[in-house]
């Protein structure tokens, strides 16, 4: 059966996943595209259903699927050029707990693309545990897309700064700030949490107060700052530069 009406109750529910309120109410998020769906399935995430366009002829992994007409699929999709397959996936629930190794704290980042890009780099650089306070939703369509499957593999813990700092008790916090030590000559402790502030306001006062060290990226005097995702990526690798 092909669903052809945008007024269909299920279609309305799927469309609602583009918004934070809809994701919160359903506890699910949308994964789009052949590669991303394949990686979500391979990562062992709980897939509620696949959403396929009526002309889709690819793999469906023996999962429950709903078929939509082209116009209806376009309404559900957040992509400019949909590939004809998406998946409704349960948002991984991770309580705020102490980290097992080096980790990342995102403090008030409001751009979902930056949040997603940082998650992507964090997984690649071995910062598999991320704490988020006051940030854009990493499970938004833009966040998921920018993470390039990173949200499937990272342990993302969202909470208040108070909850996060409680979990980080005893873990040195390295605050990223232009007034800090050169990150390329700084010798980090074996286990630490790197704190990255928002694009416009930087780190919150609570985080500055909690920080044990402050590190910076050396820059030409004509450049005031870098994009938050770029800064985070440089610092993550600079602070683990001794590794291959």
Buried (B, 14 or more C-beta within 10 A) or exposed (E): EEBBEBEBEBBBBBBBBBEBEBBEEBEBBBBBBEEBBBBBBEEEBEBBBBBBBBEBEEEBBEEEBBBBBBEBBEBBBBEEEBBBBBBBBEBBEBEBEEBEEBBBBBBBBBBBBBBBBBBBBBBBBEBBBBBBBBBBBBBBBBBBBBBBBBBBBBBBBBBEBEBBBEBBEEBBBBBBBBEBBEBBEBEBEEEBBBBBBBBEEBBBEBBBEBBEBBBBBEEEEEEEEBEBBBBBBBBBBBBEEEEE
